[in-house]
């Protein structure tokens, strides 16, 4: 038995753990369980950098052959069979997932009570995997700084090592996006993610991760709607067309322009009397598409005839503005 001092994902050798043996003798080829991961020791490197066949108590060695990258401080145990090691590893992973989900459910329940009576807060859920612990810490810290009032960020799980099946399963049940930094999944895991409709994103530069998450938050943030005044006209006379049941307002365009089909409101002494659309627009006897400032015209509005001399028409449009990057607080 012993403990992990340090662990990382090596590009050529896979998961590599530096361990300190506490009891017994560790030998190359032995099946081991290390934290949540298992494997068979393929190579064991001593403190001189040379390959060794065994390591006794108080001996630090670097081992290769684990299924994933353990955490610093994890306990390792050498067992008799690889099958036993795999069963222990699977059992620990299931318990870990259950703990994460239970913790997440409690957090959501608390948030539900906190947000009762308030506008719904959207949540961006992430699973972050990276090659080394330093990258995980930097990523998690940078990501959480992006949280907004309208959009909360939840890192459901983070860890070192390749993206595995348990990550995909957790993402599926928690509706999370998997962020991989300097790690990639196997074809089997890719297939599983596709079947479960889990979104996986891969990066090797933290700046790109932050930019993509900013874009995702922008998409989740609600749009704002702004009114743009296009033109104003004053009613100077009215004409009734009996057979059409329509009142035409002889008007003078004060500023901007009036366009047929555009939204328009009628103001009387500053009070909105109706909000409709321009159904007809004429210059003398001709139907026109628009009339600019300084010209007279006949305006008919849809489903409204109570028009009086002195009323003001205000033509407008509503602009939808998506949240922009500069609007997001740092």
C-alpha positions as CSV (number, residue, x, y, z in Angstrom):
1,X,0.0,0.0,0.0
2,X,1.0,3.6,-0.3
3,X,0.0,7.1,-1.4
4,X,0.1,9.2,-4.6
5,X,2.6,12.1,-4.4
6,X,1.9,13.5,-7.9
7,X,0.1,12.5,-11.0
8,X,-0.1,13.7,-14.6
9,X,-1.1,12.6,-18.1
10,X,2.0,12.0,-20.3
11,X,1.6,12.4,-24.0
12,X,3.5,9.2,-24.8
13,X,3.0,7.0,-21.8
14,X,-0.5,7.9,-20.6
15,X,-1.4,8.3,-16.9
16,X,1.8,8.5,-14.8
17,X,1.7,8.5,-11.0
18,X,4.5,9.2,-8.6
19,X,3.8,7.1,-5.5
20,X,5.4,6.5,-2.1
21,X,5.2,2.9,-0.8
22,X,4.2,2.7,2.9
23,X,3.8,-1.0,3.5
24,X,4.9,-4.2,1.7
25,X,6.8,-4.5,-1.5
26,X,5.4,-3.2,-4.8
27,X,6.5,-5.1,-7.9
28,X,6.2,-4.4,-11.7
29,X,3.3,-6.3,-13.3
30,X,1.2,-6.2,-10.1
31,X,-2.5,-5.1,-10.4
32,X,-3.3,-2.0,-8.4
33,X,-6.2,0.2,-7.4
34,X,-5.2,3.9,-7.1
35,X,-8.0,6.2,-6.0
36,X,-10.8,5.8,-8.6
37,X,-8.6,4.1,-11.1
38,X,-7.1,0.6,-11.6
39,X,-4.5,-1.0,-13.8
40,X,-1.5,-3.2,-14.0
41,X,2.0,-1.7,-13.5
42,X,3.7,-1.9,-16.9
43,X,6.8,0.2,-16.0
44,X,8.2,1.3,-12.6
45,X,10.9,4.1,-12.5
46,X,13.0,4.7,-9.4
47,X,14.3,8.0,-8.1
48,X,17.5,7.7,-10.2
49,X,15.4,7.7,-13.4
50,X,16.1,4.0,-14.2
51,X,13.6,1.3,-14.4
52,X,13.2,-0.9,-11.3
53,X,11.4,-4.2,-10.7
54,X,10.3,-3.6,-7.1
55,X,10.0,-0.9,-4.4
56,X,9.9,-1.4,-0.6
57,X,8.6,0.8,2.2
58,X,9.5,4.5,2.1
59,X,10.5,4.2,-1.6
60,X,9.2,6.7,-4.1
61,X,8.6,5.3,-7.6
62,X,6.9,6.4,-10.8
63,X,4.4,3.9,-12.2
64,X,2.8,3.6,-15.6
65,X,-0.3,1.5,-16.4
66,X,-3.3,3.1,-14.6
67,X,-6.6,3.6,-16.4
68,X,-6.7,7.3,-15.4
69,X,-4.9,10.0,-13.6
70,X,-5.4,9.8,-9.8
71,X,-5.5,12.7,-7.4
72,X,-2.5,13.7,-5.2
73,X,-2.9,12.0,-1.8
74,X,-5.0,9.1,-3.1
75,X,-4.2,5.7,-1.6
76,X,-3.1,2.8,-3.7
77,X,-3.3,-0.8,-3.0
78,X,-1.7,-3.8,-4.8
79,X,-4.1,-6.7,-5.3
80,X,-3.8,-10.3,-6.4
81,X,-5.8,-10.0,-9.6
82,X,-6.5,-7.4,-12.3
83,X,-10.2,-8.3,-12.2
84,X,-10.5,-7.5,-8.5
85,X,-8.7,-4.2,-9.0
86,X,-11.2,-3.3,-11.8
87,X,-14.2,-4.2,-9.6
88,X,-12.9,-2.0,-6.8
89,X,-12.3,0.8,-9.2
90,X,-15.8,0.6,-10.8
91,X,-17.4,0.5,-7.3
92,X,-15.5,3.6,-6.2
93,X,-16.5,5.5,-9.4
94,X,-20.2,4.7,-8.9
95,X,-20.0,5.9,-5.3
96,X,-18.2,9.1,-6.5
97,X,-20.9,9.8,-9.2
98,X,-23.7,9.2,-6.6
99,X,-22.0,11.7,-4.2
100,X,-21.7,14.3,-7.0
101,X,-25.3,13.9,-8.1
102,X,-26.6,14.0,-4.5
103,X,-24.6,17.2,-3.8
104,X,-25.9,18.7,-7.0
105,X,-29.5,17.9,-6.2
106,X,-29.2,19.5,-2.8
107,X,-27.7,22.6,-4.3
108,X,-30.5,22.9,-6.9
109,X,-33.1,22.5,-4.1
110,X,-31.5,25.3,-2.1
111,X,-31.4,27.5,-5.2
112,X,-35.1,26.7,-5.9
113,X,-36.1,28.1,-2.6
114,X,-33.8,31.1,-3.0
115,X,-35.2,32.0,-6.4
116,X,-38.9,31.5,-5.6
117,X,-40.8,34.6,-6.8
118,X,-37.8,35.8,-8.8
119,X,-37.1,35.6,-12.5
120,X,-35.7,32.2,-13.6
121,X,-31.9,32.0,-13.4
122,X,-30.3,30.1,-16.3
123,X,-27.4,27.7,-15.6
124,X,-24.5,26.7,-17.6
125,X,-23.3,23.3,-16.4
126,X,-19.7,22.1,-17.2
127,X,-17.5,19.0,-16.7
128,X,-13.9,20.1,-17.0
129,X,-11.1,17.6,-17.7
130,X,-7.4,18.5,-18.2
131,X,-4.0,16.9,-18.4
132,X,-2.6,18.3,-15.1
133,X,-3.9,19.7,-11.9
134,X,-2.5,23.1,-12.5
135,X,-4.6,23.5,-15.7
136,X,-7.7,22.4,-13.8
137,X,-7.2,25.0,-11.1
138,X,-6.5,27.8,-13.7
139,X,-9.5,26.8,-15.8
140,X,-12.0,26.5,-12.9
141,X,-10.9,29.9,-11.5
142,X,-11.2,31.6,-14.9
143,X,-14.5,30.0,-15.7
144,X,-16.2,31.0,-12.4
145,X,-15.2,34.6,-12.9
146,X,-17.5,34.7,-16.0
147,X,-20.7,34.0,-13.9
148,X,-23.4,36.6,-14.4
149,X,-26.5,37.7,-12.5
150,X,-28.7,36.2,-15.3
151,X,-26.6,33.1,-15.9
152,X,-25.0,31.0,-13.2
153,X,-22.1,28.5,-13.9
154,X,-22.0,25.1,-12.3
155,X,-18.8,22.9,-12.6
156,X,-20.5,19.6,-12.0
157,X,-17.1,17.7,-12.0
158,X,-13.5,18.4,-12.8
159,X,-10.5,16.2,-12.8
160,X,-7.3,15.2,-14.6
161,X,-7.0,12.5,-17.2
162,X,-8.7,11.5,-20.4
163,X,-12.4,12.0,-20.9
164,X,-14.0,8.6,-20.0
165,X,-17.4,6.9,-20.1
166,X,-18.3,8.0,-16.5
167,X,-17.8,11.6,-17.6
168,X,-20.2,11.2,-20.5
169,X,-22.7,9.4,-18.2
170,X,-22.5,12.3,-15.7
171,X,-22.9,14.9,-18.4
172,X,-25.9,13.1,-19.8
173,X,-27.8,13.0,-16.5
174,X,-26.8,16.6,-15.5
175,X,-27.2,18.3,-18.9
176,X,-23.6,19.4,-18.8
177,X,-21.0,20.3,-21.5
178,X,-17.7,18.5,-21.4
179,X,-14.6,20.8,-21.7
180,X,-11.4,18.9,-22.5
181,X,-8.1,20.7,-22.1
182,X,-5.1,18.9,-23.7
183,X,-7.1,15.6,-23.4
184,X,-9.1,13.7,-25.9
185,X,-11.6,10.8,-25.7
186,X,-11.3,7.3,-27.2
187,X,-13.4,6.5,-30.2
188,X,-15.7,4.4,-27.9
189,X,-16.2,7.4,-25.6
190,X,-16.9,9.7,-28.7
191,X,-19.6,7.2,-29.9
192,X,-21.1,7.1,-26.4
193,X,-21.2,10.9,-26.3
194,X,-22.9,11.0,-29.7
195,X,-25.5,8.5,-28.7
196,X,-26.2,10.4,-25.5
197,X,-26.2,13.7,-27.3
198,X,-23.5,15.1,-25.0
199,X,-21.6,18.1,-26.3
200,X,-17.8,17.8,-25.9
201,X,-15.4,20.7,-26.7
202,X,-11.6,20.4,-26.9
203,X,-9.0,23.1,-26.4
204,X,-5.3,23.6,-25.9
205,X,-5.3,27.3,-25.1
206,X,-7.2,28.6,-22.0
207,X,-8.0,31.9,-23.8
208,X,-10.1,29.9,-26.3
209,X,-12.0,28.1,-23.6
210,X,-12.9,31.5,-21.9
211,X,-14.0,33.0,-25.3
212,X,-16.3,30.1,-26.1
213,X,-17.9,30.1,-22.6
214,X,-18.4,33.8,-22.9
215,X,-20.2,33.2,-26.2
216,X,-22.3,30.5,-24.5
217,X,-23.2,32.8,-21.6
218,X,-24.1,35.6,-24.1
219,X,-26.5,33.1,-25.8
220,X,-28.1,32.3,-22.5
221,X,-28.5,35.9,-21.4
222,X,-31.9,37.4,-22.3
223,X,-32.1,39.8,-25.2
224,X,-33.0,43.4,-24.6
225,X,-35.6,45.2,-26.7
226,X,-35.1,48.8,-27.7
227,X,-37.6,51.1,-29.4
228,X,-36.4,53.2,-32.3
229,X,-38.5,56.1,-33.5
230,X,-38.6,56.3,-37.3
231,X,-40.8,59.3,-37.9
232,X,-43.5,61.6,-36.6
233,X,-46.5,63.2,-38.4
234,X,-49.1,65.7,-37.3
235,X,-52.8,65.2,-38.3
236,X,-54.1,68.4,-40.0
237,X,-57.3,67.1,-41.5
238,X,-59.4,63.9,-41.6
239,X,-61.4,62.2,-44.4
240,X,-63.9,59.4,-44.1
241,X,-64.3,56.8,-46.8
242,X,-67.8,55.5,-46.1
243,X,-67.9,52.3,-48.2
244,X,-64.6,51.2,-46.6
245,X,-65.4,52.3,-43.1
246,X,-61.9,54.0,-43.0
247,X,-60.7,57.3,-41.7
248,X,-57.8,58.8,-43.5
249,X,-55.7,61.4,-41.7
250,X,-54.3,64.2,-43.8
251,X,-50.9,64.6,-42.1
252,X,-47.7,66.5,-42.3
253,X,-44.5,64.6,-41.6
254,X,-42.6,66.5,-38.9
255,X,-39.4,64.4,-38.9
256,X,-38.0,61.1,-40.1
257,X,-40.3,59.2,-42.4
258,X,-43.6,57.3,-42.4
259,X,-43.5,53.9,-44.1
260,X,-46.4,51.7,-45.1
261,X,-46.7,48.5,-43.0
262,X,-44.6,50.0,-40.2
263,X,-45.7,50.0,-36.6
264,X,-47.4,53.3,-35.6
265,X,-49.0,54.7,-32.5
266,X,-51.5,57.6,-32.2
267,X,-50.8,60.2,-29.5
268,X,-53.3,62.7,-28.2
269,X,-52.0,65.2,-25.7
270,X,-49.1,62.9,-25.1
271,X,-51.4,59.9,-24.3
272,X,-51.2,56.7,-26.5
273,X,-54.7,56.2,-27.9
274,X,-53.9,53.3,-30.2
275,X,-51.0,51.1,-31.3
276,X,-51.3,49.7,-34.7
277,X,-49.7,49.5,-38.2
278,X,-49.9,51.8,-41.2
279,X,-52.4,50.1,-43.5
280,X,-52.4,52.8,-46.3
281,X,-50.2,55.7,-47.3
282,X,-51.0,58.1,-50.1
283,X,-49.5,61.2,-51.7
284,X,-52.3,63.0,-53.4
285,X,-54.0,60.1,-55.4
286,X,-51.0,57.8,-55.5
287,X,-50.3,54.9,-53.2
288,X,-46.7,55.2,-51.9
289,X,-44.4,53.1,-49.9
290,X,-43.0,56.0,-47.7
291,X,-43.2,59.7,-47.2
292,X,-40.2,61.7,-45.9
293,X,-40.0,64.8,-43.6
294,X,-41.6,68.0,-44.9
295,X,-44.2,66.4,-47.1
296,X,-47.9,65.9,-46.7
297,X,-49.7,62.5,-47.0
298,X,-52.8,60.6,-46.2
299,X,-52.3,58.0,-43.4
300,X,-54.8,55.1,-42.7
301,X,-54.1,52.9,-39.7
302,X,-55.4,49.4,-39.2
303,X,-58.5,48.8,-37.2
304,X,-58.7,52.4,-35.8
305,X,-60.8,55.4,-36.9
306,X,-61.0,57.7,-34.0
307,X,-58.5,60.2,-35.4
308,X,-58.7,63.9,-34.6
309,X,-57.0,67.1,-35.9
310,X,-53.9,67.8,-33.8
311,X,-53.2,64.1,-33.1
312,X,-49.6,63.0,-33.5
313,X,-48.5,59.8,-35.3
314,X,-45.3,58.2,-34.1
315,X,-43.8,55.5,-36.4
316,X,-41.4,53.1,-34.7
317,X,-39.7,49.7,-34.7
318,X,-38.5,47.4,-31.9
319,X,-34.9,46.3,-32.1
320,X,-33.8,43.1,-30.4
321,X,-30.2,43.4,-29.0
322,X,-28.3,40.3,-28.0
323,X,-26.0,40.7,-25.0
324,X,-22.6,41.7,-26.3
325,X,-19.2,40.7,-24.9
326,X,-18.4,44.2,-23.6
327,X,-21.7,44.1,-21.7
328,X,-20.5,41.1,-19.7
329,X,-18.9,42.2,-16.5
330,X,-15.4,40.9,-15.9
